[in-house]
Amino acid sequence: MGDIFDICNLDDVPKSIQDGLKRDRFGDEIIQLFRIANRALTVNEVYIAHFRMFSATVNSDGEYRIKDGANPKTKRQIMLKLYSMSKEKDSQIEAVDRGTYRLKKSQPN
């Protein structure tokens, strides 16, 4: 069993429960990328990682191609989302430099 508090991956939760959540799927995907990286990321790194993880498949030649029905995010969409997420009241990410963001460090209780 994974993290019981993880709302990014709800594959194990019935659809009826998922429908009751107001979620920002795009924001959840970005947070997931930061957790995987476990370090600060530039806008460009988030842009490419988001494409590879959520919009692409790898063919037999090892090349990425857009998944059927996928709508890849633009670099501008990624940049604006990172900025707006960093300015939220209870933001999970913070800007560390121009165009670079990281997960906020957990605050002790």
Secondary structure as UniProt FT lines:
FT   TURN            4..5
FT   TURN            11..12
FT   HELIX           15..18
FT   TURN            19..20
FT   HELIX           25..37
FT   STRAND          41..42
FT   HELIX           43..50
FT   HELIX           51..55
FT   STRAND          56..58
FT   TURN            60..61
FT   STRAND          64..66
FT   TURN            68..69
FT   HELIX           75..87
FT   TURN            89..90
FT   STRAND          93..97
FT   TURN            98..99
FT   STRAND          100..103
//
